[in-house]
Amino acid sequence: MKKSALAVTLASALALPCAWAQDDRVSVDGELSVGRDVVPPDIVDTSPEQDRIRSGVFGEVGVNYDAGPAILRASAGARVFPSESDYDRYPLEISARFDLPVTADGRTRLRLIPSYEYVFGKDGHVFDRPRLDGQFIHRHNPEHTTTVRLRYGYRNQSERRFRGYDQSEWLGEIRHLWRPNGGPTRITAALLALYADAEAERFSYSGYGALLGVRRDLREDLQAYGRLYLVHRNYKAPFSPLYPYDRDDTQSRLTAGLEKKLNQRFSIFGEAGYARNNSNVPTRKYDGFVGRIGVILR
């Protein structure tokens, strides 16, 4: 399963650009990397000594089709953790992006992104999730763009391992993009609000957070980037009989990296950082190094 899924992802990334090179309406993008990252959140382990940051191989390829009023996308991916096959995930997703002008000058627009994701693992279906993402985007001038976003999704989780994880998920965001002097440097800051209503109250939460990202050209073929993510979640009920109190988490992640363009189609990248979840439930706590090296296809 692992080798075949990764092989399909990589083969598709290499073959699709050749197949559609003559069609201006079609574009292909993808990424293949190795490194260390946080395992999926739907793994419930009662051992407080568990390691929730593992080494893995990560890949995705997507095909985009410009249909005029909408950009259609289909993608397939693989997240494989050799040390524990229960953590492996193979996502499939389809989506569409509609940009609707609100003002005649095009500086204000409404973006709608409906999508459907299906994720399977070694035992079959893990979860599937329809989503609707709405964004109100206003470009003040070449330097400043503000986005107000609201996203709703419903996660339908497999109940083989445990029950109650099915949930409605809401995300609210206010984001501002600053391009100093209208140039290539991009500085993004965002405030986040989160809410999840799960079948089991121990998985329901409300939360808030912030995001800061920077991307800057060092030279024509080399970019540096960094990202800081902070989110606090308050859960609504005791976590388990072993930990009979409401869960409280503060998640943080800081990464920085370099991306070098090799040609019009391929880039290589490397990034490193630190991820932490400071939780009052020992089985949900983790902290440690995260990082990846890989290749990007456009």
C-alpha positions as CSV (number, residue, x, y, z in Angstrom):
1,M,0.0,0.0,0.0
2,K,2.7,2.5,1.0
3,K,5.0,1.9,-1.9
4,S,2.3,1.8,-4.5
5,A,0.5,5.0,-3.3
6,L,3.8,7.0,-3.2
7,A,4.7,5.6,-6.7
8,V,1.4,6.7,-8.1
9,T,1.8,10.2,-6.6
10,L,5.3,10.6,-8.0
11,A,4.6,9.1,-11.4
12,S,1.6,11.4,-11.8
13,A,3.6,14.4,-10.9
14,L,6.1,13.6,-13.6
15,A,3.8,12.4,-16.3
16,L,0.8,14.8,-16.2
17,P,2.7,18.0,-17.3
18,C,3.9,16.2,-20.5
19,A,0.4,14.9,-21.3
20,W,-1.2,18.4,-21.1
21,A,1.7,20.6,-22.0
22,Q,-0.2,21.9,-25.0
23,D,-3.4,22.9,-23.1
24,D,-3.2,26.4,-21.6
25,R,-6.3,25.7,-19.5
26,V,-4.6,22.9,-17.5
27,S,-1.9,23.3,-14.9
28,V,-0.3,20.7,-12.7
29,D,1.4,21.2,-9.3
30,G,2.9,18.8,-6.8
31,E,5.3,18.3,-4.0
32,L,7.4,15.4,-2.6
33,S,9.3,15.6,0.6
34,V,10.8,13.7,3.5
35,G,11.1,14.9,7.1
36,R,9.5,15.0,10.5
37,D,5.9,16.1,11.3
38,V,3.0,15.8,13.7
39,V,0.9,12.6,13.3
40,P,-2.8,12.9,12.6
41,P,-5.0,14.2,15.4
42,D,-7.6,11.4,15.2
43,I,-5.1,8.9,16.7
44,V,-6.2,8.2,20.3
45,D,-3.5,6.6,22.4
46,T,-3.7,6.1,26.2
47,S,0.0,6.0,26.7
48,P,1.5,9.3,28.0
49,E,4.9,8.3,26.6
50,Q,3.8,8.3,23.0
51,D,5.8,10.2,20.4
52,R,3.4,12.4,18.3
53,I,6.2,13.7,16.0
54,R,7.4,11.1,13.6
55,S,9.6,10.8,10.5
56,G,7.7,10.4,7.2
57,V,7.4,10.7,3.5
58,F,4.9,13.3,2.2
59,G,3.6,13.8,-1.4
60,E,0.8,15.4,-3.3
61,V,-0.1,16.1,-6.9
62,G,-2.9,18.3,-8.2
63,V,-4.5,19.0,-11.6
64,N,-6.1,22.4,-12.2
65,Y,-8.5,23.1,-15.0
66,D,-9.6,26.7,-16.0
67,A,-13.2,26.3,-16.9
68,G,-13.8,30.1,-17.3
69,P,-16.1,31.0,-14.5
70,A,-14.3,28.5,-12.1
71,I,-11.0,26.8,-11.5
72,L,-11.5,23.1,-11.0
73,R,-9.0,21.0,-9.1
74,A,-8.4,17.4,-8.3
75,S,-5.6,16.2,-6.1
76,A,-4.2,13.0,-4.5
77,G,-1.6,12.7,-1.8
78,A,0.2,10.4,0.6
79,R,1.5,10.9,4.2
80,V,3.4,7.8,5.2
81,F,5.0,7.2,8.6
82,P,7.3,4.2,8.4
83,S,7.4,3.7,12.2
84,E,3.6,3.3,12.6
85,S,1.3,2.4,9.7
86,D,-1.8,3.4,11.7
87,Y,-0.7,7.0,11.1
88,D,-0.6,6.7,7.3
89,R,-3.1,8.8,5.4
90,Y,-3.9,9.0,1.6
91,P,-6.1,12.0,0.9
92,L,-8.2,12.5,-2.3
93,E,-9.8,15.9,-2.9
94,I,-11.9,17.7,-5.5
95,S,-12.7,21.4,-5.4
96,A,-13.8,24.4,-7.4
97,R,-12.9,28.1,-7.0
98,F,-15.3,30.8,-8.2
99,D,-14.2,34.5,-8.1
100,L,-17.2,36.9,-8.3
101,P,-16.4,40.6,-8.8
102,V,-18.2,42.9,-6.3
103,T,-17.0,46.2,-7.7
104,A,-16.5,47.3,-11.4
105,D,-12.8,48.0,-10.9
106,G,-12.2,44.4,-9.7
107,R,-10.5,45.5,-6.5
108,T,-13.2,43.8,-4.4
109,R,-14.4,40.3,-5.0
110,L,-16.1,37.3,-3.4
111,R,-14.3,33.9,-3.6
112,L,-16.2,30.7,-3.1
113,I,-14.4,27.3,-2.8
114,P,-16.6,24.2,-2.4
115,S,-14.6,21.0,-1.8
116,Y,-14.9,17.4,-0.9
117,E,-12.1,15.4,0.7
118,Y,-11.9,11.6,1.2
119,V,-9.0,10.2,3.3
120,F,-8.2,6.5,3.7
121,G,-5.5,4.6,5.5
122,K,-4.3,1.0,5.8
123,D,-7.7,-0.2,7.0
124,G,-9.8,1.8,4.5
125,H,-11.9,4.9,5.1
126,V,-10.6,7.2,7.8
127,F,-12.8,10.2,7.2
128,D,-14.5,12.3,4.5
129,R,-15.3,16.0,4.7
130,P,-17.3,18.4,2.5
131,R,-16.4,22.1,2.9
132,L,-17.6,25.5,1.8
133,D,-15.1,28.3,2.0
134,G,-16.2,31.9,1.5
135,Q,-13.8,34.8,1.2
136,F,-14.4,38.6,0.8
137,I,-11.3,40.1,-0.7
138,H,-10.5,43.8,-1.0
139,R,-7.3,45.0,-2.7
140,H,-6.8,48.5,-1.3
141,N,-3.7,49.2,-3.5
142,P,-0.7,47.3,-4.8
143,E,0.7,47.1,-1.3
144,H,-2.3,46.1,0.8
145,T,-5.0,43.4,0.5
146,T,-7.5,42.4,3.2
147,T,-9.5,39.2,3.3
148,V,-12.4,38.2,5.6
149,R,-13.1,34.5,5.5
150,L,-15.6,32.0,6.8
151,R,-15.3,28.3,6.3
152,Y,-17.7,25.5,7.2
153,G,-17.0,21.7,7.0
154,Y,-18.4,18.5,8.3
155,R,-16.0,15.7,9.2
156,N,-17.5,12.2,8.9
157,Q,-15.0,10.0,10.9
158,S,-14.8,6.2,10.7
159,E,-15.9,4.7,13.9
160,R,-13.7,1.6,13.8
161,R,-11.4,2.9,16.6
162,F,-13.7,5.1,18.6
163,R,-17.0,7.0,18.4
164,G,-18.0,10.6,18.7
165,Y,-15.5,12.3,16.4
166,D,-18.0,13.3,13.7
167,Q,-18.2,17.1,13.9
168,S,-19.2,20.4,12.3
169,E,-16.2,22.6,12.0
170,W,-16.2,26.4,11.6
171,L,-13.2,28.7,10.9
172,G,-13.4,32.5,10.8
173,E,-10.4,34.6,9.7
174,I,-9.3,38.2,9.1
175,R,-6.2,38.3,7.1
176,H,-4.0,41.2,5.8
177,L,-1.4,40.9,3.1
178,W,1.3,43.6,2.8
179,R,3.7,43.9,-0.1
180,P,6.2,46.7,0.8
181,N,6.3,49.1,-2.1
182,G,4.2,46.7,-4.2
183,G,7.2,44.4,-4.6
184,P,7.7,40.6,-4.3
185,T,8.1,40.5,-0.5
186,R,4.9,39.2,1.1
187,I,4.0,39.7,4.8
188,T,0.8,38.1,6.0
189,A,-0.9,38.4,9.4
190,A,-4.2,36.8,10.4
191,L,-6.5,36.4,13.4
192,L,-8.4,33.1,13.7
193,A,-11.5,31.9,15.4
194,L,-12.4,28.2,15.6
195,Y,-15.4,26.2,16.7
196,A,-16.2,22.5,16.5
197,D,-19.4,20.8,17.5
198,A,-18.7,17.0,17.8
199,E,-21.1,14.1,18.5
200,A,-19.0,13.5,21.7
201,E,-18.6,16.7,23.8
202,R,-15.0,15.8,24.7
203,F,-14.1,16.5,21.0
204,S,-16.1,19.8,20.8
205,Y,-14.1,23.0,21.3
206,S,-13.9,26.7,20.8
207,G,-10.6,28.4,20.1
208,Y,-8.7,31.4,18.8
209,G,-5.3,32.1,17.3
210,A,-3.0,34.0,15.1
211,L,-0.8,33.5,12.1
212,L,2.2,35.4,10.7
213,G,4.0,34.6,7.5
214,V,6.9,36.2,5.5
215,R,8.3,35.4,2.1
216,R,11.1,37.3,0.6
217,D,13.3,37.1,-2.6
218,L,17.0,36.8,-1.7
219,R,17.8,36.7,-5.4
220,E,16.0,35.9,-8.6
221,D,16.0,32.1,-8.1
222,L,16.1,31.9,-4.3
223,Q,13.4,32.7,-1.7
224,A,13.4,32.7,2.1
225,Y,10.2,32.2,4.1
226,G,9.0,31.8,7.6
227,R,5.7,31.0,9.4
228,L,4.4,31.3,13.0
229,Y,1.1,29.7,14.0
230,L,-0.5,29.9,17.5
231,V,-3.9,28.5,18.4
232,H,-5.6,27.9,21.8
233,R,-8.5,25.5,22.1
234,N,-10.9,24.9,25.1
235,Y,-12.7,21.6,25.0
236,K,-16.2,21.1,26.3
237,A,-16.1,17.9,28.4
238,P,-13.8,15.6,30.3
239,F,-11.3,13.9,28.0
240,S,-11.6,10.3,29.3
241,P,-12.1,8.2,32.4
242,L,-8.3,8.2,32.8
243,Y,-8.2,12.0,32.5
244,P,-11.6,13.2,33.9
245,Y,-11.3,16.9,33.2
246,D,-11.9,19.3,30.3
247,R,-9.0,19.3,27.9
248,D,-7.1,22.6,27.3
249,D,-4.6,23.0,24.5
250,T,-2.2,25.7,23.2
251,Q,-0.7,24.7,19.9
252,S,2.3,26.5,18.4
253,R,4.5,26.0,15.3
254,L,7.4,28.0,14.0
255,T,9.2,27.1,10.7
256,A,11.6,28.8,8.4
257,G,13.0,27.7,5.1
258,L,14.6,28.3,1.7
259,E,13.2,27.5,-1.8
260,K,15.5,27.5,-4.9
261,K,14.1,27.5,-8.4
262,L,15.8,25.1,-10.7
263,N,13.9,25.9,-13.8
264,Q,10.4,26.9,-14.9
265,R,9.0,23.6,-13.7
266,F,10.9,22.4,-10.6
267,S,12.1,23.9,-7.3
268,I,13.8,22.4,-4.3
269,F,13.2,23.4,-0.7
270,G,14.3,22.8,2.8
271,E,12.6,24.0,6.1
272,A,13.1,23.4,9.8
273,G,11.3,24.5,12.9
274,Y,9.6,23.6,16.2
275,A,6.1,22.3,17.0
276,R,4.5,22.1,20.4
277,N,1.1,21.3,21.9
278,N,0.9,22.3,25.5
279,S,-2.0,20.3,26.8
280,N,-3.3,19.4,30.2
281,V,-4.0,15.9,28.9
282,P,-0.6,14.0,28.8
283,T,-1.5,11.9,25.8
284,R,-2.1,15.0,23.7
285,K,1.2,16.8,24.6
286,Y,4.1,16.9,22.2
287,D,7.0,19.2,21.3
288,G,10.0,18.8,19.1
289,F,11.8,19.4,15.9
290,V,9.8,19.4,12.6
291,G,11.3,19.9,9.2
292,R,11.3,18.7,5.5
293,I,13.4,18.7,2.4
294,G,11.8,18.1,-1.0
295,V,11.0,19.1,-4.5
296,I,8.1,21.2,-5.8
297,L,6.5,20.8,-9.3
298,R,4.7,23.6,-11.1
